[in-house]
């Protein structure tokens, strides 16, 4: 009988301590923490950019929780919007822009992931949101897979807004850092991976951190359902069944 896998932990509850401080992210994290250290700073604009697997989404989630914990004394809110996935907590770009001034004023920060992938129609929402947050003094932090030289190349007005603030570049980790990151991702899920499993996943499955996180999600679910430890035998069995 299979055991039903229940989400007993929150994998989105990231902090900056969950980010392995390799050379590709260390400077950017220091800059983010220093920039947001003073709650009195208003209208901070930041563009975080880097290729897939460089850790942009993780850094945004860590920043989101950093701001939430920092601002617990007041009634302001922080929100993270994904432009590629389903709306997070019911929030999306269009719904926030459609709010009246008082509703928008409750946000102290809006974070947008994969901002370079928004549609042409949503670019208008982004322009309006930028202006609304400027009047309320809220922060806007965006993550993009392309840098300042290429973002919104067909929309010079929006591009000028996006590159007017601080620009932080992330670069993918080296092999040694990938081992640490994969191990930390597994521990976050309550998994313990042996060295041979980690090496197999990195050498035979993927070096992309987003794909590795997806693999861990599959291994976590199936190991709970089948009551099996995550071993090389389990991985190879799942490969033979086309499940991994």
Secondary structure as UniProt FT lines:
FT   TURN            11..12
FT   HELIX           16..18
FT   TURN            23..25
FT   HELIX           26..35
FT   TURN            39..40
FT   STRAND          45..49
FT   TURN            52..53
FT   HELIX           56..70
FT   TURN            71..73
FT   STRAND          77..82
FT   TURN            89..90
FT   HELIX           93..97
FT   HELIX           101..104
FT   TURN            105..106
FT   STRAND          107..113
FT   HELIX           115..117
FT   HELIX           120..136
FT   STRAND          139..144
FT   TURN            148..154
FT   HELIX           156..162
FT   STRAND          166..169
FT   HELIX           175..188
FT   TURN            189..190
FT   HELIX           195..200
FT   HELIX           201..205
FT   HELIX           209..226
FT   HELIX           232..240
FT   TURN            241..242
//
